Amino acid sequence: MKFSAKILFAFFSIFAVCAVQAQQRPLITEDVDIVPTGAVRIGVGVDFMQNAKFPLSGLRGDLTRVGVVQLSAGFAPNVQIELEGTLQNFLAVDSRSASAVPLDIAANGNSTNDIGDITLSAKIKLKNETKNLPSIGFKFGFQLPNTNQSRGIGTNQNNIFGKVLIGKKFGKTHANGQRDLNIFGNLGIGILPAPIERFTQNDVLLYGLAGIFRVSDRFNIVSEVNGRLSTRSGNAPLGTESQGEFRLGTQIRASGLRFDAAAILGLTKFSPRSGVTFGVTYETPAIFAPAK
């Protein structure tokens, strides 16, 4: 597992040198649209989260994610493959409570860091949008256990998810192909194994609703609500708690890149209190020819 993680992160680094963005940064709700066949969309960002909580380790503090990377490749007009993860997480510890797992942090240590889990997924566009009906798609994938739970940030679990994607565009079509308003949403299930409970999992409800409003050919306003909801009637197993956030931000196109920024507000007890994210996205022309 460690060897495979090194290979995948080396892959990240090669692409990050060539260009730098994510699917609809700074949004994390998935659009139905597919990257053009043979093209690769590359996104890189940095997140700053205040008062992030980690119930499994009992840590709480300010989290910085450096190198939030997403690679998306169009393998067919209706199929997209995605690889995403975070190169490094840094946590400035503000408080500590009892940990459910042994920690590799000094008793008086005030910081910790770790790589992020890598997620591999596929998105399929099932139906194109019509005048009266929305486009429909499906995304499924899994998150690899690349984190080290003893560092206090990750849970080191294999997580599986699947979700339905729906999108509808409104308004005039402009010269760059963009419409005035793009609204899209996600609804699905995530299967999260409980880190410290044998033969136990939490099937969480995944949700997201987002919008992109065109102000001009170069400037968009974006917003979303996104998260997961525990389906347990009582307390969720440690490490699988409900989380959610609201984002409001902008996208600016310049020099063939799309720059983005957003403010983040946590919506649940276990979400970060607030934060900001910055990033840039680049989409290559067709650089490979998928097999026919």
C-alpha positions as CSV (number, residue, x, y, z in Angstrom):
1,M,0.0,0.0,0.0
2,K,2.8,2.4,0.9
3,F,4.5,1.7,-2.5
4,S,1.4,2.2,-4.5
5,A,0.8,5.5,-2.7
6,K,4.3,6.7,-3.7
7,I,3.6,5.8,-7.3
8,L,0.2,7.7,-7.4
9,F,1.6,10.8,-5.7
10,A,4.5,10.8,-8.1
11,F,1.9,10.8,-10.9
12,F,0.3,13.8,-9.2
13,S,3.5,15.7,-9.1
14,I,4.3,15.2,-12.8
15,F,1.0,16.7,-13.8
16,A,1.1,19.5,-11.3
17,V,4.4,20.7,-12.8
18,C,2.8,20.8,-16.3
19,A,-0.3,22.8,-15.3
20,V,-2.6,23.4,-12.4
21,Q,-7.3,22.7,-11.1
22,A,-10.5,20.3,-10.0
23,Q,-13.8,19.3,-11.6
24,Q,-15.7,22.5,-10.7
25,R,-13.3,24.1,-8.2
26,P,-14.0,25.6,-5.7
27,L,-17.1,23.4,-5.6
28,I,-17.0,19.8,-4.5
29,T,-20.5,18.8,-5.7
30,E,-20.0,16.9,-9.0
31,D,-21.4,18.3,-12.3
32,V,-22.9,15.9,-14.8
33,D,-20.8,17.2,-17.6
34,I,-17.8,15.1,-18.8
35,V,-14.3,16.3,-19.7
36,P,-13.9,16.2,-23.5
37,T,-12.7,12.9,-24.9
38,G,-8.9,12.6,-24.8
39,A,-8.5,15.7,-22.6
40,V,-7.2,15.9,-19.0
41,R,-8.5,18.4,-16.5
42,I,-5.9,19.2,-13.8
43,G,-6.8,21.0,-10.6
44,V,-4.7,22.0,-7.6
45,G,-5.7,24.0,-4.6
46,V,-5.0,24.9,-1.0
47,D,-7.5,24.8,1.9
48,F,-7.4,26.5,5.3
49,M,-9.9,25.2,7.8
50,Q,-10.5,26.7,11.3
51,N,-11.5,24.6,14.3
52,A,-11.4,21.3,12.4
53,K,-12.4,18.3,14.6
54,F,-11.1,14.7,14.5
55,P,-13.3,12.7,16.9
56,L,-11.3,9.5,16.4
57,S,-8.0,11.0,17.6
58,G,-9.6,13.6,19.9
59,L,-7.6,16.4,18.1
60,R,-9.0,19.8,17.3
61,G,-7.3,22.7,15.6
62,D,-6.6,24.6,12.4
63,L,-6.1,22.4,9.3
64,T,-4.1,23.4,6.2
65,R,-4.4,21.1,3.1
66,V,-1.6,21.7,0.6
67,G,-1.8,20.2,-2.9
68,V,-5.5,19.3,-3.1
69,V,-5.2,17.7,-6.5
70,Q,-7.7,16.3,-8.9
71,L,-7.0,14.7,-12.3
72,S,-10.0,14.0,-14.6
73,A,-9.6,12.4,-18.0
74,G,-12.3,12.0,-20.7
75,F,-12.2,8.4,-21.9
76,A,-15.4,8.6,-24.0
77,P,-18.1,11.2,-24.7
78,N,-19.9,9.9,-21.6
79,V,-17.2,8.5,-19.4
80,Q,-14.7,10.2,-17.2
81,I,-12.1,8.7,-14.8
82,E,-10.9,10.7,-11.8
83,L,-8.0,10.5,-9.4
84,E,-7.9,12.9,-6.4
85,G,-6.2,13.4,-3.1
86,T,-4.2,15.8,-0.9
87,L,-0.4,15.8,-0.9
88,Q,-0.1,16.9,2.7
89,N,-2.3,17.9,5.6
90,F,-1.0,20.1,8.4
91,L,-2.9,20.4,11.7
92,A,-2.0,23.1,14.3
93,V,-3.4,21.4,17.4
94,D,-5.5,23.7,19.7
95,S,-6.9,21.1,22.0
96,R,-6.7,17.4,22.7
97,S,-9.1,14.9,24.3
98,A,-9.0,11.2,24.8
99,S,-8.0,9.3,21.6
100,A,-9.6,6.1,20.5
101,V,-6.4,5.0,18.7
102,P,-2.7,5.2,19.7
103,L,-1.1,8.4,18.5
104,D,2.4,9.0,17.2
105,I,2.5,12.6,18.5
106,A,4.5,13.9,21.5
107,A,2.4,14.4,24.6
108,N,3.0,18.1,24.5
109,G,3.1,18.3,20.7
110,N,1.1,21.1,19.1
111,S,1.2,20.0,15.5
112,T,0.9,17.0,13.2
113,N,0.9,16.2,9.5
114,D,0.0,13.4,7.2
115,I,-0.8,12.7,3.5
116,G,-4.4,12.6,2.4
117,D,-6.3,9.5,1.2
118,I,-6.5,8.9,-2.5
119,T,-9.8,8.5,-4.2
120,L,-10.3,6.7,-7.5
121,S,-13.7,7.1,-9.3
122,A,-15.6,6.9,-12.6
123,K,-18.3,9.2,-13.8
124,I,-20.8,8.1,-16.5
125,K,-23.2,10.5,-18.2
126,L,-26.4,8.5,-18.7
127,K,-28.7,11.1,-20.3
128,N,-28.1,14.5,-22.0
129,E,-30.1,17.5,-21.0
130,T,-33.1,18.4,-23.1
131,K,-35.2,21.6,-23.2
132,N,-37.4,20.4,-20.4
133,L,-35.5,17.6,-18.7
134,P,-32.2,17.6,-16.8
135,S,-29.0,15.7,-17.6
136,I,-28.4,12.6,-15.5
137,G,-25.3,10.8,-14.5
138,F,-23.8,8.4,-12.0
139,K,-20.5,8.4,-10.2
140,F,-18.9,5.6,-8.1
141,G,-15.5,5.0,-6.6
142,F,-13.5,4.2,-3.5
143,Q,-11.1,5.9,-1.2
144,L,-7.8,4.1,-0.4
145,P,-6.5,3.9,3.2
146,N,-3.3,6.0,2.6
147,T,-3.5,8.0,5.8
148,N,-1.8,6.9,9.1
149,Q,-4.4,7.0,11.9
150,S,-1.6,7.5,14.4
151,R,-1.0,11.0,13.0
152,G,-4.5,11.9,14.2
153,I,-5.9,13.4,10.9
154,G,-7.1,10.4,8.8
155,T,-9.0,7.2,9.6
156,N,-7.0,4.8,7.4
157,Q,-10.1,3.0,6.0
158,N,-11.4,1.8,2.7
159,N,-14.5,3.8,1.9
160,I,-16.9,3.1,-1.0
161,F,-19.4,5.5,-2.5
162,G,-22.0,5.8,-5.4
163,K,-24.2,8.8,-6.2
164,V,-26.7,10.0,-8.8
165,L,-25.9,13.3,-10.5
166,I,-28.5,15.6,-11.9
167,G,-27.9,18.9,-13.8
168,K,-29.9,21.6,-15.6
169,K,-28.7,24.8,-17.4
170,F,-30.8,27.9,-17.8
171,G,-30.6,31.1,-19.8
172,K,-28.8,32.3,-22.9
173,T,-26.0,30.3,-24.5
174,H,-22.9,32.6,-25.0
175,A,-20.0,32.5,-27.4
176,N,-17.9,30.3,-25.1
177,G,-20.7,27.8,-24.8
178,Q,-21.5,28.8,-21.2
179,R,-25.1,29.3,-20.1
180,D,-26.2,32.0,-17.6
181,L,-27.0,29.5,-14.8
182,N,-25.8,25.9,-14.2
183,I,-27.5,24.1,-11.3
184,F,-26.5,20.5,-10.4
185,G,-27.0,18.2,-7.5
186,N,-25.8,14.8,-6.1
187,L,-27.5,12.2,-4.0
188,G,-26.0,8.9,-3.0
189,I,-24.6,6.5,-0.4
190,G,-21.2,6.1,1.2
191,I,-20.1,3.0,3.0
192,L,-17.7,3.9,5.8
193,P,-16.2,1.1,7.9
194,A,-16.0,2.0,11.6
195,P,-12.3,2.4,12.4
196,I,-12.4,0.8,15.9
197,E,-15.5,-1.4,15.8
198,R,-15.1,-4.8,14.1
199,F,-17.7,-5.9,11.5
200,T,-19.4,-2.5,11.7
201,Q,-20.0,0.2,9.1
202,N,-22.0,3.4,8.7
203,D,-24.0,3.8,5.5
204,V,-24.1,7.6,5.2
205,L,-26.3,9.7,2.9
206,L,-24.2,11.8,0.5
207,Y,-25.7,15.1,-0.8
208,G,-24.8,18.2,-2.7
209,L,-26.6,21.1,-4.4
210,A,-24.6,23.7,-6.3
211,G,-25.0,26.5,-8.7
212,I,-22.7,28.5,-11.1
213,F,-23.9,31.9,-12.2
214,R,-22.2,33.6,-15.1
215,V,-21.5,37.3,-14.6
216,S,-19.3,37.6,-17.7
217,D,-17.3,35.4,-20.0
218,R,-14.4,35.5,-17.5
219,F,-16.2,35.7,-14.2
220,N,-18.6,33.3,-12.4
221,I,-20.2,33.3,-8.9
222,V,-20.5,29.8,-7.4
223,S,-22.2,28.4,-4.3
224,E,-23.1,25.0,-2.8
225,V,-24.2,23.0,0.2
226,N,-22.4,19.6,0.4
227,G,-21.9,16.9,2.9
228,R,-22.8,13.5,4.4
229,L,-25.5,12.5,6.8
230,S,-25.2,9.6,9.2
231,T,-28.1,7.1,8.9
232,R,-27.6,5.8,12.5
233,S,-30.4,6.5,14.9
234,G,-27.9,7.2,17.7
235,N,-24.3,8.3,17.8
236,A,-22.4,7.5,14.7
237,P,-19.3,5.3,15.0
238,L,-16.1,7.3,15.6
239,G,-14.7,8.6,12.3
240,T,-18.0,8.3,10.4
241,E,-19.9,11.3,11.8
242,S,-22.2,13.6,9.8
243,Q,-20.3,16.5,8.1
244,G,-21.4,19.3,5.9
245,E,-20.4,22.7,4.6
246,F,-21.6,25.8,2.7
247,R,-19.4,27.4,0.1
248,L,-19.6,30.7,-1.7
249,G,-16.9,31.8,-4.1
250,T,-15.8,32.9,-7.6
251,Q,-14.2,31.5,-10.7
252,I,-12.0,33.8,-12.9
253,R,-10.7,32.8,-16.3
254,A,-7.4,34.2,-17.4
255,S,-4.4,33.1,-19.6
256,G,-6.0,29.7,-20.4
257,L,-6.5,28.9,-16.7
258,R,-9.4,29.1,-14.3
259,F,-8.6,30.6,-10.9
260,D,-11.0,30.1,-8.0
261,A,-11.5,31.1,-4.4
262,A,-14.3,30.4,-1.9
263,A,-15.3,31.0,1.7
264,I,-16.4,27.9,3.7
265,L,-18.9,27.6,6.6
266,G,-19.3,24.4,8.5
267,L,-22.8,23.1,9.0
268,T,-22.6,20.3,11.5
269,K,-21.1,19.7,15.0
270,F,-18.2,17.8,13.5
271,S,-17.4,20.1,10.6
272,P,-14.7,22.8,10.6
273,R,-16.1,26.1,11.9
274,S,-15.0,28.1,8.8
275,G,-12.4,28.2,6.1
276,V,-11.2,29.4,2.7
277,T,-10.0,27.6,-0.4
278,F,-7.9,28.8,-3.3
279,G,-7.0,27.0,-6.5
280,V,-6.4,26.9,-10.2
281,T,-7.6,24.6,-13.0
282,Y,-6.2,23.8,-16.5
283,E,-7.8,21.6,-19.2
284,T,-5.5,20.3,-21.8
285,P,-6.5,19.8,-25.4
286,A,-7.0,16.1,-26.5
287,I,-3.6,14.5,-25.7
288,F,-4.5,10.8,-26.1
289,A,-6.9,8.8,-28.2
290,P,-9.1,6.4,-26.3
291,A,-9.4,2.9,-27.7
292,K,-12.5,2.4,-29.9
